[in-house]
Amino acid sequence: MSMQYSRDRILVIPNGREYQTYVRLRYPTEELKKMMAKEVKKNNTMAIKVRKTKAFEELEKEIEAAREVRANNQNANDK
């Protein structure tokens, strides 16, 4: 998706025998929001696919086991 833009400001600065030119562009926020939403959706879809993999499931089990050990240790220390 290409976004339309408009030139907001142009600044030309002499630098010896050359010039430096700066151009400030304005993009419509609605188009930007649409592009960002599309990227978020794409990344969420990828994250869902990753979560479904066996390696991710094993990692989740290890994390849960570590949480249980921590909770058990905390309970033992509280007594």
C-alpha positions, 0 to 999 in steps of 0.5 A: 500500500503506497501512501499519498503525501504532501510537501509541507516545507522545503529548506535549501541550505548552501554548503560551500559549492553544494547545497543540502535540501531538506523536505518535510512531508505530511502523511494523512493519519488515516492511511497511517493508522490503516497501515499500522493496523495491518502490520499489527494484525500480520504480527499477531497472526505470526505470533499465533502461529509461533504459539502453536508450535511444539517448541513454544508449547514445551517452553510454556510448560517449562515456564509454568513449572518454574512458576509452580516451584517459585510459588511452592518456595514462597509458600514454604518461606511464609510458614 
